[in-house]
Amino acid sequence: MVRIFSFPFDDYSSFAKGTAFAPEMIRSLYFDGSSNDFSESGTDTGKIILWETPVLNKYGLVADYFQEITNTISAIKDEKWIGLGGDHSLSFPMVRGLGNLKPFHIIHFDAHPDLYPSFQDSLLSHACPFNRIMENQLCESLTQIGIRTMNDVQLAESIKYKVKQYRWMEDFYAAEKSWQTKDVYVSIDMDVFDPAFAPGVSHQEPGGLAVKELLRFLQQFDGNIIAADIVEYNPLKDIQYQTGRVAVKLLKELVAKMTTQ
């Protein structure tokens, strides 16, 4: 089974709210009958997905909510899971919850590096999660794909933490060889895609990946994907559920990959 966790939270979105509605929308679209439960490889994901009760922010302090997310993930034993956001700040408490596992690597798909030391006076902004992850030494390495908004501040941080960054999938494939022996956490920000494929995001950034490029990665990747997140889908910005259906597609392909490795 692959456990699906929902974190309907967008308090740290810096530009537009709405990603808190994404987990329920993704679940609704998964079950709406427009497509079947099978991945492209023929895996019946409906038989191996366990939808967990959404983890809500019942606290006055976001730090307490983030700690509950970390505790929820920490309690998982020998099971694979996917976290649905919400904004990208959620990646930090989710990854922090994997601290009981052997060393793992992160592959991060995004238009933005999310490496700010602080953003808008917040250390936990959705623009900062990978700085928090790296400064706390929560993973062995960070590889970012699709980045097209690099600035001086984040470039300095990427150098500091020895982050590998690739603009195009072709560059990643050319530089990166076998990941066979590596455990990997995959983080997918929906704005990694060109807005033509996924308009329902808060920060549209033209010139992104095609959906098929990321599907190819998931289907052919030879590393062991231990967990993943799908974040920054904003249903309030979507057009005819286009982006939501891409998120569902990614969910199915991730589940298939995780259970057939």
C-alpha positions as CSV (number, residue, x, y, z in Angstrom):
1,M,0.0,0.0,0.0
2,V,1.0,3.6,-0.5
3,R,-0.4,6.0,2.1
4,I,-1.7,9.3,0.8
5,F,-1.6,12.2,3.3
6,S,-3.4,15.5,2.8
7,F,-2.1,18.7,4.3
8,P,-4.6,21.5,3.4
9,F,-2.4,24.4,4.3
10,D,-1.4,27.6,2.5
11,D,-0.5,30.1,5.3
12,Y,3.0,30.5,3.9
13,S,1.9,31.2,0.3
14,S,3.5,34.6,-0.5
15,F,1.4,35.7,-3.5
16,A,-2.0,34.0,-3.7
17,K,-4.0,31.7,-1.5
18,G,-5.8,28.7,-2.7
19,T,-3.4,25.7,-2.5
20,A,-5.1,24.6,0.8
21,F,-8.0,23.4,-1.4
22,A,-5.7,21.2,-3.5
23,P,-5.7,17.9,-1.5
24,E,-9.5,17.5,-1.5
25,M,-9.7,18.5,-5.2
26,I,-7.1,16.0,-6.2
27,R,-8.9,13.3,-4.2
28,S,-12.2,14.3,-5.8
29,L,-10.8,14.2,-9.3
30,Y,-9.2,10.8,-8.7
31,F,-12.7,9.4,-8.0
32,D,-14.8,11.4,-10.4
33,G,-14.8,8.8,-13.1
34,S,-13.2,10.8,-15.9
35,S,-10.4,8.3,-16.0
36,N,-9.7,4.9,-14.5
37,D,-7.3,4.0,-11.7
38,F,-4.6,2.5,-13.8
39,S,-1.1,3.9,-14.4
40,E,0.4,3.9,-17.8
41,S,2.4,0.8,-16.9
42,G,-0.8,-1.1,-16.0
43,T,-0.8,-0.8,-12.2
44,D,-4.3,-0.6,-10.6
45,T,-3.6,2.1,-8.2
46,G,-7.0,1.9,-6.7
47,K,-6.0,-1.3,-5.0
48,I,-2.9,0.0,-3.4
49,I,-3.7,3.5,-2.4
50,L,-4.7,4.2,1.3
51,W,-6.3,7.7,1.7
52,E,-5.5,8.9,5.1
53,T,-7.7,11.4,7.0
54,P,-6.5,15.0,6.2
55,V,-4.1,16.4,8.8
56,L,-5.6,19.8,9.7
57,N,-4.0,22.8,11.4
58,K,-5.8,22.7,14.8
59,Y,-3.2,24.8,16.5
60,G,-2.6,28.5,17.1
61,L,1.0,28.2,16.1
62,V,2.1,26.9,12.7
63,A,5.2,25.4,14.4
64,D,2.9,23.1,16.3
65,Y,1.1,22.0,13.1
66,F,4.4,21.4,11.4
67,Q,5.5,19.3,14.4
68,E,2.4,17.2,14.0
69,I,3.2,16.7,10.3
70,T,6.7,15.6,11.3
71,N,5.3,13.3,14.0
72,T,2.8,11.8,11.6
73,I,5.5,11.0,9.1
74,S,7.9,9.7,11.8
75,A,5.4,7.1,12.9
76,I,5.3,5.4,9.5
77,K,7.3,2.2,9.5
78,D,8.4,0.4,6.3
79,E,5.6,2.0,4.2
80,K,5.8,4.4,1.3
81,W,3.7,7.5,1.2
82,I,2.9,10.7,-0.8
83,G,2.0,14.0,0.8
84,L,-0.5,16.3,-0.9
85,G,-0.2,20.1,-0.3
86,G,-0.8,22.8,0.2
87,D,2.1,25.2,-0.3
88,H,5.7,24.1,-0.6
89,S,6.5,25.0,3.0
90,L,5.1,21.6,3.9
91,S,8.1,19.8,2.4
92,F,10.2,20.8,5.4
93,P,8.2,19.1,8.1
94,M,7.5,16.1,5.8
95,V,11.2,15.6,5.1
96,R,12.0,16.2,8.7
97,G,9.8,13.2,9.6
98,L,12.0,10.9,7.6
99,G,14.9,11.4,10.0
100,N,14.5,7.8,11.3
101,L,15.4,6.4,7.8
102,K,18.8,5.7,6.3
103,P,20.4,8.5,4.3
104,F,18.3,9.6,1.3
105,H,18.5,12.1,-1.6
106,I,16.0,14.7,-2.8
107,I,15.0,15.3,-6.4
108,H,13.0,18.5,-6.5
109,F,10.9,19.6,-9.6
110,D,10.1,23.3,-9.5
111,A,10.3,26.7,-11.3
112,H,11.8,28.1,-8.2
113,P,14.7,27.0,-6.1
114,D,12.9,27.7,-2.7
115,L,16.3,28.3,-1.1
116,Y,15.8,31.7,0.4
117,P,17.3,31.9,4.0
118,S,14.2,34.0,4.8
119,F,11.4,35.4,2.8
120,Q,9.0,38.2,3.8
121,D,10.4,37.9,7.3
122,S,9.6,34.3,7.5
123,L,12.0,31.3,7.9
124,L,9.2,28.9,7.0
125,S,7.9,30.6,3.9
126,H,7.1,28.4,0.9
127,A,10.2,30.1,-0.7
128,C,12.4,28.6,2.0
129,P,11.8,24.9,2.6
130,F,15.0,23.6,0.9
131,N,17.2,26.0,2.8
132,R,15.7,24.6,6.1
133,I,16.2,21.1,4.8
134,M,19.8,21.7,3.8
135,E,20.8,23.7,6.9
136,N,19.5,20.9,9.1
137,Q,21.3,18.3,7.1
138,L,18.1,16.3,6.5
139,C,19.2,14.7,3.2
140,E,22.4,13.5,1.5
141,S,22.0,15.7,-1.5
142,L,19.5,18.0,-3.3
143,T,19.0,17.9,-7.1
144,Q,16.7,20.5,-8.6
145,I,15.1,20.3,-12.1
146,G,13.2,22.9,-14.0
147,I,14.5,26.0,-12.1
148,R,14.1,29.1,-14.2
149,T,13.8,31.9,-11.6
150,M,17.3,31.9,-10.0
151,N,18.5,35.1,-8.4
152,D,21.7,36.1,-6.6
153,V,20.5,35.3,-3.1
154,Q,19.4,31.8,-3.9
155,L,22.4,31.1,-6.2
156,A,24.7,31.8,-3.2
157,E,22.7,29.4,-1.1
158,S,22.8,26.7,-3.9
159,I,26.6,27.0,-4.0
160,K,26.8,26.9,-0.2
161,Y,24.9,23.7,0.0
162,K,26.3,22.1,-3.3
163,V,22.9,21.8,-4.9
164,K,22.8,20.3,-8.4
165,Q,20.5,22.2,-10.7
166,Y,19.2,21.4,-14.2
167,R,17.1,23.6,-16.3
168,W,16.1,20.9,-18.8
169,M,15.4,17.2,-18.4
170,E,17.9,16.5,-21.1
171,D,20.6,18.1,-19.0
172,F,19.7,15.9,-16.0
173,Y,19.8,12.7,-18.1
174,A,23.2,13.7,-19.6
175,A,24.8,14.5,-16.3
176,E,23.2,12.0,-13.9
177,K,23.9,8.3,-14.3
178,S,22.6,5.4,-12.3
179,W,20.7,6.1,-9.1
180,Q,20.1,2.3,-8.6
181,T,21.6,2.2,-5.1
182,K,20.0,5.4,-3.8
183,D,16.9,6.1,-1.8
184,V,15.1,9.2,-3.1
185,Y,12.4,11.6,-2.0
186,V,10.7,13.3,-4.9
187,S,9.1,16.8,-4.4
188,I,6.9,18.1,-7.3
189,D,5.9,21.7,-7.3
190,M,3.1,22.0,-10.0
191,D,4.6,25.2,-11.4
192,V,7.5,23.2,-12.7
193,F,5.3,22.7,-15.8
194,D,4.8,25.3,-18.5
195,P,1.5,27.1,-17.7
196,A,0.1,25.8,-21.0
197,F,0.0,22.3,-19.3
198,A,-0.7,23.4,-15.7
199,P,-2.3,26.9,-15.4
200,G,-3.7,26.3,-11.9
201,V,-0.8,27.5,-9.9
202,S,-0.2,30.7,-7.9
203,H,3.1,31.5,-9.6
204,Q,2.9,30.9,-13.3
205,E,6.4,30.8,-14.9
206,P,6.5,30.4,-18.7
207,G,9.0,28.1,-20.3
208,G,8.5,25.0,-18.0
209,L,8.5,21.3,-18.5
210,A,5.9,19.3,-20.5
211,V,3.9,16.8,-18.5
212,K,5.3,13.9,-20.5
213,E,8.8,14.8,-19.6
214,L,8.1,14.3,-15.9
215,L,6.1,11.2,-16.6
216,R,9.1,9.8,-18.4
217,F,11.3,10.5,-15.4
218,L,8.9,8.7,-13.1
219,Q,8.5,5.7,-15.4
220,Q,12.2,5.2,-16.2
221,F,14.0,6.4,-13.0
222,D,16.1,3.6,-11.5
223,G,16.4,4.9,-8.0
224,N,14.2,3.8,-5.0
225,I,11.5,6.4,-4.4
226,I,10.7,6.1,-0.7
227,A,8.3,9.1,-0.5
228,A,7.1,12.1,-2.4
229,D,5.0,15.3,-2.3
230,I,2.9,17.1,-4.8
231,V,2.4,20.7,-3.9
232,E,1.4,24.2,-5.1
233,Y,-1.6,23.2,-7.1
234,N,-4.1,26.1,-6.7
235,P,-7.7,25.0,-7.7
236,L,-8.8,28.7,-7.6
237,K,-6.5,29.4,-10.5
238,D,-7.2,26.3,-12.6
239,I,-9.0,26.1,-15.9
240,Q,-11.5,23.2,-16.3
241,Y,-9.6,21.1,-13.7
242,Q,-6.6,20.9,-16.2
243,T,-3.9,21.2,-13.5
244,G,-5.8,19.0,-11.1
245,R,-5.9,16.2,-13.6
246,V,-2.2,16.5,-14.1
247,A,-1.7,16.2,-10.4
248,V,-3.9,13.0,-10.3
249,K,-1.8,11.6,-13.2
250,L,1.4,12.2,-11.3
251,L,-0.1,10.6,-8.2
252,K,-1.0,7.5,-10.1
253,E,2.4,7.2,-11.8
254,L,4.2,7.8,-8.5
255,V,2.2,5.1,-6.8
256,A,2.9,2.7,-9.6
257,K,6.6,3.4,-9.5
258,M,6.8,3.1,-5.7
259,T,5.2,-0.3,-5.7
260,T,7.0,-1.9,-8.7
261,Q,10.6,-0.9,-7.9
